[in-house]
């Protein structure tokens, strides 16, 4: 699909949205680079037209990374970066977001933008979730299970990119809007906690919005960036001391303690002269 055709598809749902302007790309640039943009399919919604859906196969330079008010990518050539800009400009315009500048240097390209309400674009890659990567229906169901909570939280989804490339499991990447914070760890984002240990879901119930219990050791949630620390203790009293010490450490490093749980080990764990009988799990905001 050519750029002009893609723009027509993206503009279908909102007739009031003006045709997207390709910032910093002239007609000559487009013609010279022979840009081919993947077909854009607008995701069906019951109440309104929603995010844009693209499928990424070999053109990984179209997978935008997000930071502050910037989309960026690794592109081997300026033509690839122009294709990136041509793909993302109409998507952003569809949601009232204006491209304010682009820059390409040494195989690295950036696109800056501004939005009317100050919200910013953030992304979530689903590859680390637990799912049957050979079942397209399961993947699609999981995708909608993430998109709906974003909508409910007022974090408007703007794009869903289905990824079918040999360096990834079959997966997808979501892009949505949220309110910015000076420290991005403090933003309400769609995130995954997966540190290799079973999660104490009950301790986090009032701290973040649980989206999916992906496994006993994995959860997808909306909220600030969670941190986790596990320690061993020889006794319950020693465990309490370690919790208080860690709270102090967190406060000194401007991090917020959430909760902790102390568990008796099924079998003592011996290290040298110390016999550990308890484990403690501690959760905090980064």
C-alpha positions, 0 to 999 in steps of 0.5 A: 500500500502506498503512503497516499492509500494508507493516509486514506485508510487512517482517516476513515473513522474521523472525517473531521481529521485533516489529511496528515501532513508528512513533516520534514518529508517532501514529495521528492523524498518520498518518490526517491525512497520508493517507500512502501508502508504496510497495510493499515487496518483500523481496529473495530470498536463498538462505540468508536473508531479506535487504534490503528493496526499494522503488521510488522514482518521484515521492517523492524525499523517501523517498531517505534521506541518511546521516551519523553515526547519522542518516538525513536528507531534504529534505521540503516538508511535515511530512506528507512527513517523516512518510511518510519516518519511516514508511517507514524505521522498519520497515526499521531495526527489521527489522535490530534498529535502534531509532529514537531521535528525529526532528525536522522543521524548515524542510523538513529532517528527521532521524531518529536511531537506535542499533543493538545492535552500534554499526554505522551505515547508509551509502548508495551511489548507482549513478548515476555508474557505467557501465551501460546505463540502458535495460536493466533486466536489466543494472541488476539484474545490476549491483545484485547485483554490488554487494550480494554483496561487501557481504554477504561483507564483513559489511556487511549490506545493509538496503535497495535503492531502485530510482529511476525519476525524470526527474532521475536516470538509471534507477538504484538506491541501496543502504543497508548497515551498517558500523562507524563512525569519528570521521572518516567518510572512514576508514570501510569504505564502498562507494565509487567512484573516478572522477576523469577519469583512467585508474586504476592498479588494480595500485597499489590492489590491497592498499589496498582491496577492488576490487568492480568495474572499472567502466571504465579510469577508474572503480572501485567498491571497499570501503574508506576514501575514496581520493584521487588527484593527478596532476602533470607533471615535466620528468624522472624525477628531478624526478618523484621529488622531487615524490612526496617533496614530496607525501608530506610534504604528505599527512603534514602534513594527516594523510592516508596515502600509498598508492603512485605511478607515474611514466609517460613521456609519449608526446609532451612537453608544453610550458608556457612555458619548461618541457618536461614529459616525465613524468607521475606518479599518486599515490594516498592515503587521505583 
